[in-house]
Amino acid sequence: MASSMGGDGKHPTSRHGRRIKWLGVAVAVVVALYTAGWFYVGNLLEEQARRVLASARESGVEADCTNLRAHGYPFRIGLFCDSISIEQSGRDVVIAAGAFRSAAQVYNPARIVAELDAPLTVSLPDLPYDIDIGAHWEGLRASARLATPVPSRLSLEGTTFRAEATRPGGRRVPLVSAGRLELHMRARDTDADFAARFADLVIDRSLLGERTLPAANGDLDFTMTDGVAFLAEGAASLRGRSGEIRALNLTLAEDTGLSVNGPVSVGDDGLVSAQLSLTIRNPERLAAVMGEAVPEAREQIETALSGFASMAADDGRTPPLPVRIDRGEVRIGFIPVGRIPPLD
């Protein structure tokens, strides 16, 4: 009697079962190969990091990444350390921080994110007296998009930041605090764009000669000509560099502050030259704030800003004022206001 299963006597479900079996085997093989590849690349990362640390030691910098290891399997890959430290031989300068974590998506290894845990401590023995500086934050995160010769993008963001100094005897002196700090860089052809932003920045009286400034907010948008080469060379000196301040805003009180924009350059001798445009917001209130910060110059500040107050519109803003810096000499219009020392 002929079988209803077909001429070969085999049930269709058995063939389906074999397909599932071989699919499972294939998946297991792929997973095994991927796992082996991930750990192989992880070992390469660890070895490369150890070579970098060894090279630093040979150049006189004792760098350590405690319990260095690759991490992030299965979909990310990066390096973790329980703590990091850097010590410069012969100068006893020591920098130490908490845990460090970096990661990149396996499918996008050129984009890296990293986090660093507080606190950060810096020991500076070469000052008139030994001093330790400590920094604390709730979150500090960096990201980069790798490229040659420098990253095409680089960002650093921190929240609830504060720094203090510990002097001999254990006395702690506050230095600065901020609700938020941001630094960004973007390569654009041969130029480099830089941006910075801070919120609720407070500088301690001890750094201002016992003067007081209100909490400040500000942001900077700056383009450096040939900035990619500047960064690739190690960003050693600003001399011979030029660029444009697209926006520089500083707010010292509500609706009070100033904005600056325009081209700027630094000569080979370090002297600054620029053609800037200055807008002052609420000159009378700014004069009061600056007068409180520098009481010995209150009269001069109020006199200088009173003329701008008469120019302010209904919204409290002055029209753009020309600011010229000629080899360090600063003038607002025809009025000399000071001198900028040579930059390194």
C-alpha positions as CSV (number, residue, x, y, z in Angstrom):
1,M,0.0,0.0,0.0
2,A,1.4,3.4,-1.0
3,S,2.3,5.7,1.8
4,S,0.5,9.0,2.2
5,M,3.7,10.7,3.3
6,G,5.0,10.9,-0.3
7,G,7.1,8.7,-2.5
8,D,10.2,8.9,-0.3
9,G,8.3,8.1,2.9
10,K,9.5,11.2,4.7
11,H,7.2,13.5,6.7
12,P,7.4,17.2,5.8
13,T,7.6,18.2,9.4
14,S,10.8,16.2,9.7
15,R,12.4,18.3,7.0
16,H,11.2,21.5,8.7
17,G,12.7,20.3,12.0
18,R,16.1,19.7,10.4
19,R,16.0,23.3,8.9
20,I,15.3,24.7,12.4
21,K,18.1,22.5,13.8
22,W,20.6,23.7,11.2
23,L,19.5,27.3,11.7
24,G,20.1,27.0,15.4
25,V,23.6,25.5,14.7
26,A,24.3,28.4,12.3
27,V,23.2,31.0,14.9
28,A,25.3,29.3,17.6
29,V,28.4,29.4,15.3
30,V,27.8,33.1,14.5
31,V,27.4,33.9,18.2
32,A,30.5,32.0,19.0
33,L,32.5,33.7,16.3
34,Y,31.2,37.1,17.3
35,T,32.0,36.4,21.0
36,A,35.5,35.3,20.1
37,G,36.0,38.4,17.9
38,W,34.7,40.7,20.6
39,F,37.1,39.3,23.2
40,Y,40.0,39.4,20.6
41,V,39.4,43.1,19.9
42,G,39.0,43.7,23.7
43,N,42.4,42.1,24.3
44,L,43.9,44.3,21.6
45,L,42.4,47.4,23.3
46,E,43.8,46.4,26.7
47,E,47.2,45.7,25.2
48,Q,47.2,49.1,23.3
49,A,46.2,50.9,26.5
50,R,49.0,49.3,28.4
51,R,51.5,50.2,25.7
52,V,50.4,53.8,25.9
53,L,50.8,53.8,29.7
54,A,54.3,52.2,29.3
55,S,55.3,54.8,26.7
56,A,54.2,57.6,29.1
57,R,56.4,56.1,31.9
58,E,59.4,56.1,29.5
59,S,58.8,59.8,28.9
60,G,58.8,60.6,32.7
61,V,55.1,60.5,33.3
62,E,53.9,57.8,35.7
63,A,50.3,57.0,34.6
64,D,48.1,54.3,36.0
65,C,44.7,52.9,35.2
66,T,43.8,50.6,38.0
67,N,42.2,47.3,37.0
68,L,42.3,48.1,33.3
69,R,39.8,45.9,31.4
70,A,37.7,45.8,28.3
71,H,34.0,46.0,29.0
72,G,30.6,46.3,27.2
73,Y,29.9,42.8,25.7
74,P,27.9,42.1,23.7
75,F,26.9,45.4,21.9
76,R,29.4,47.9,23.1
77,I,33.2,47.8,23.6
78,G,35.4,50.1,25.7
79,L,37.9,50.4,28.5
80,F,37.1,50.6,32.2
81,C,39.4,51.5,35.1
82,D,38.6,51.6,38.8
83,S,40.7,54.8,39.2
84,I,43.2,56.8,37.2
85,S,46.3,58.7,38.3
86,I,49.1,60.7,36.6
87,E,52.4,61.8,38.2
88,Q,55.1,63.8,36.6
89,S,58.5,62.5,37.6
90,G,60.8,65.1,39.2
91,R,58.1,67.6,39.9
92,D,55.8,65.6,42.2
93,V,52.7,66.9,40.4
94,V,50.0,64.3,41.0
95,I,46.6,64.1,39.3
96,A,44.1,61.4,40.4
97,A,40.4,60.7,39.8
98,G,37.8,58.1,40.3
99,A,36.5,55.4,38.0
100,F,36.8,55.9,34.2
101,R,34.5,54.3,31.7
102,S,34.6,54.5,27.9
103,A,32.4,52.8,25.3
104,A,31.6,52.6,21.6
105,Q,28.9,50.8,19.8
106,V,30.2,47.8,18.0
107,Y,28.6,48.9,14.7
108,N,29.9,52.5,15.1
109,P,33.4,52.3,16.7
110,A,34.5,55.8,15.6
111,R,32.0,57.4,18.1
112,I,33.2,57.1,21.7
113,V,31.6,58.2,24.9
114,A,33.4,58.3,28.3
115,E,32.6,59.1,31.9
116,L,34.8,60.0,34.8
117,D,33.8,59.8,38.5
118,A,34.6,62.4,41.0
119,P,36.6,63.4,42.9
120,L,39.5,64.8,40.9
121,T,42.5,65.9,42.9
122,V,45.6,67.8,41.8
123,S,48.7,68.2,44.0
124,L,50.8,71.3,43.2
125,P,54.0,71.3,45.3
126,D,55.8,74.0,43.2
127,L,53.7,76.9,44.5
128,P,55.0,79.1,47.4
129,Y,53.3,76.4,49.6
130,D,52.0,72.9,48.9
131,I,48.4,72.9,47.8
132,D,45.9,70.3,46.7
133,I,43.0,71.2,44.4
134,G,39.9,69.0,44.5
135,A,37.0,69.0,42.0
136,H,33.7,67.4,42.4
137,W,30.7,66.9,40.1
138,E,27.5,64.9,39.8
139,G,28.2,64.0,36.2
140,L,31.1,64.4,33.8
141,R,30.8,63.0,30.3
142,A,32.9,63.3,27.1
143,S,32.2,62.2,23.6
144,A,34.3,62.1,20.5
145,R,34.0,61.2,16.8
146,L,37.4,59.9,15.8
147,A,39.0,61.1,12.6
148,T,42.5,62.0,11.3
149,P,44.5,64.0,12.2
150,V,42.1,65.1,15.1
151,P,38.6,64.1,16.1
152,S,36.0,65.6,13.9
153,R,33.9,66.3,17.0
154,L,34.7,66.5,20.7
155,S,32.5,67.4,23.7
156,L,32.8,67.6,27.4
157,E,29.9,68.3,29.7
158,G,29.7,68.5,33.5
159,T,26.9,69.2,36.0
160,T,27.0,70.5,39.6
161,F,30.7,71.3,39.5
162,R,32.7,72.7,42.4
163,A,36.4,73.1,43.1
164,E,38.3,73.8,46.3
165,A,41.8,74.1,47.5
166,T,43.3,72.3,50.6
167,R,46.1,74.3,52.2
168,P,48.6,73.1,54.7
169,G,46.9,72.2,58.0
170,G,43.9,70.9,56.2
171,R,42.0,74.2,55.7
172,R,39.7,74.0,52.7
173,V,39.1,77.1,50.6
174,P,36.3,77.2,48.0
175,L,37.5,78.3,44.5
176,V,34.7,78.1,42.0
177,S,31.3,76.4,41.4
178,A,29.0,76.0,38.5
179,G,25.6,74.4,37.8
180,R,26.8,73.4,34.3
181,L,29.9,73.5,32.2
182,E,30.2,72.6,28.5
183,L,33.1,72.5,26.0
184,H,32.8,71.6,22.4
185,M,35.0,71.3,19.3
186,R,34.2,70.6,15.7
187,A,36.6,70.3,12.8
188,R,35.3,72.1,9.7
189,D,37.6,71.7,6.7
190,T,40.9,73.2,7.9
191,D,39.3,75.4,10.5
192,A,38.1,74.4,14.0
193,D,34.9,75.6,15.7
194,F,35.0,76.0,19.5
195,A,32.0,76.5,21.8
196,A,31.7,76.8,25.5
197,R,28.8,77.4,27.9
198,F,28.5,77.8,31.6
199,A,25.6,78.4,34.0
200,D,25.5,79.7,37.6
201,L,29.2,80.2,37.7
202,V,30.4,81.6,41.0
203,I,34.0,82.6,41.7
204,D,34.9,82.7,45.3
205,R,35.9,85.9,47.0
206,S,39.3,84.5,47.8
207,L,40.2,84.6,44.1
208,L,38.8,88.1,43.6
209,G,40.7,89.9,46.3
210,E,37.7,89.5,48.7
211,R,35.5,91.1,46.1
212,T,32.1,89.6,45.1
213,L,30.5,88.9,41.7
214,P,27.0,87.6,41.2
215,A,26.5,84.2,39.6
216,A,27.3,84.4,35.9
217,N,26.0,82.7,32.8
218,G,27.8,82.8,29.5
219,D,28.6,81.2,26.2
220,L,31.2,81.5,23.5
221,D,31.2,80.6,19.8
222,F,34.6,80.9,18.2
223,T,36.2,79.8,14.9
224,M,40.0,79.4,14.6
225,T,41.5,79.7,11.2
226,D,43.6,76.6,10.4
227,G,42.5,75.2,13.8
228,V,42.8,71.6,12.8
229,A,46.6,72.1,12.3
230,F,46.7,73.9,15.6
231,L,45.2,71.0,17.4
232,A,47.3,68.4,15.5
233,E,50.5,70.2,16.5
234,G,49.5,70.0,20.2
235,A,47.9,73.4,20.7
236,A,51.1,74.7,22.2
237,S,50.8,78.5,21.5
238,L,48.2,81.0,20.4
239,R,50.9,83.2,18.8
240,G,50.4,83.7,15.0
241,R,46.8,82.5,15.2
242,S,43.6,84.2,14.1
243,G,39.9,83.6,14.1
244,E,36.5,85.1,14.6
245,I,34.4,85.5,17.7
246,R,30.9,84.8,16.3
247,A,29.3,85.3,19.7
248,L,30.6,86.0,23.3
249,N,27.8,86.6,25.8
250,L,28.2,87.2,29.5
251,T,25.3,87.8,31.9
252,L,26.0,89.0,35.4
253,A,22.5,89.7,36.6
254,E,19.0,89.4,35.1
255,D,19.0,91.1,31.7
256,T,22.4,92.6,32.5
257,G,25.6,91.9,30.7
258,L,27.4,92.3,27.4
259,S,27.9,90.6,24.0
260,V,30.9,90.8,21.7
261,N,31.6,89.6,18.2
262,G,34.2,90.2,15.5
263,P,37.6,89.0,14.1
264,V,40.6,88.7,16.4
265,S,44.3,87.7,15.9
266,V,47.4,87.2,18.0
267,G,50.8,88.3,16.5
268,D,54.0,86.4,16.6
269,D,54.9,88.6,19.6
270,G,51.8,87.5,21.5
271,L,50.0,90.9,21.2
272,V,46.3,90.8,20.4
273,S,44.6,92.8,17.7
274,A,40.8,92.8,17.0
275,Q,38.0,94.7,15.4
276,L,35.0,93.9,17.7
277,S,31.4,95.0,18.1
278,L,30.2,95.4,21.7
279,T,26.6,95.5,22.9
280,I,25.8,96.3,26.6
281,R,22.6,95.1,28.2
282,N,21.3,97.4,31.0
283,P,24.4,99.6,31.4
284,E,23.2,101.2,34.7
285,R,22.6,97.8,36.4
286,L,25.9,96.6,35.0
287,A,27.7,99.6,36.5
288,A,26.1,98.8,39.9
289,V,27.2,95.2,39.7
290,M,30.7,96.0,38.7
291,G,30.9,98.8,41.3
292,E,30.1,96.3,44.0
293,A,32.7,93.9,42.7
294,V,35.4,96.7,42.4
295,P,34.4,99.3,44.9
296,E,37.7,101.2,44.6
297,A,36.9,101.9,40.9
298,R,33.2,102.4,41.4
299,E,33.2,106.0,40.3
300,Q,35.2,105.4,37.2
301,I,33.0,102.5,36.2
302,E,29.8,104.4,36.7
303,T,31.2,107.4,34.8
304,A,32.3,105.2,31.9
305,L,28.9,103.3,31.7
306,S,26.7,106.3,32.2
307,G,27.4,107.5,28.7
308,F,26.3,104.1,27.4
309,A,23.1,104.2,29.5
310,S,21.9,107.3,27.6
311,M,22.3,105.3,24.4
312,A,20.3,102.3,25.5
313,A,17.0,101.5,23.7
314,D,13.8,100.7,25.5
315,D,14.8,97.1,26.0
316,G,18.0,98.3,27.8
317,R,20.4,97.4,25.0
318,T,22.9,99.8,23.6
319,P,23.5,100.0,19.8
320,P,26.7,98.1,18.7
321,L,29.8,99.9,19.9
322,P,33.1,99.6,18.0
323,V,35.9,98.1,20.1
324,R,39.4,98.2,18.6
325,I,42.4,96.3,20.0
326,D,45.6,97.4,18.4
327,R,48.6,95.3,19.5
328,G,47.1,95.0,23.0
329,E,45.8,98.5,23.4
330,V,42.0,98.5,23.9
331,R,39.7,101.3,22.9
332,I,36.0,101.7,22.8
333,G,35.4,104.2,20.2
334,F,38.1,106.8,20.9
335,I,38.2,106.0,24.6
336,P,41.3,104.0,25.8
337,V,40.2,101.5,28.4
338,G,43.2,99.3,29.1
339,R,45.9,97.0,27.7
340,I,46.0,93.2,27.2
341,P,49.4,91.7,28.0
342,P,51.1,89.4,25.5
343,L,49.7,85.9,25.2
344,D,51.8,82.7,25.1
